[in-house]
Amino acid sequence: MNKVAGEFVELAGKRFSCREFSHRPVTSPELAKVLEAARLAPSAKNQQPVHVWALTSEEALARIRTVHTMFNAPVVLVVGYKESEGWTRSCDGKNWAEIDATIVGTHIILAAADADLGCTWVGSFDPVKVKELFPETDGYELSALFAIGYPSATAAPSERHFIRKSMEEFTTEI
Ligand SMILES: Cc1cc2nc3c(=O)[nH]c(=O)nc-3n(C[C@H](O)[C@H](O)[C@H](O)COP(=O)(O)O)c2cc1C
């Protein structure tokens, strides 16, 4: 169980939250790859209750930066979902739309790493303020923001990146 191998595990290990970006622009084809990976994410009963807004214009980026620096990333993705479009489990009424949105988020951060882009998942934002700034998101709950761009020369993983539960703590074989 301790031995890890394979390109995917390498990718998962190399990914880190990047909070310093270079001025190198993210091209449309590069962004398209990340968005395609996000679009392909699975969802409960395939109901796809998630929408992604890609902030790429200087005007939109300036708007989002009024409520969060987003580490001055050249691209910000806003991920939202509609509970009304998600699957609700009949036995207990649990709605899966928010979980579907986090799966999209997971695809985003890994696809960004695969494209050698830096990315940070940002949950510490005020959804009311972001929704005010972007009326396009009306009717959606906001799940997360994603700062995306090429890492600066000095970008490095934070100390937290290296802290993970041991396999023994994390997994139980039964
Ligand atoms: C759901 C979620 C919310 C997060 N919110 C923030 C955030 O608001 N600001 C931030 O700088 N990092 C945020 N992060 C990044 C985490 O701090 C980071 O993933 C964690 O410390 C592990 O570091 P690593 O991503 O470099 O491996 C968030 C990550 C997740 C998964």
Boltz pocket constraint, residues with backbone or C-beta under 6 A from the ligand:
constraints:
  - pocket:
      binder: B
      contacts: [[A, 15], [A, 16], [A, 17], [A, 18], [A, 19], [A, 120], [A, 121], [A, 122], [A, 123], [A, 124], [A, 125], [A, 157], [A, 158], [A, 160], [A, 161], [A, 162]]
      max_distance: 6.0
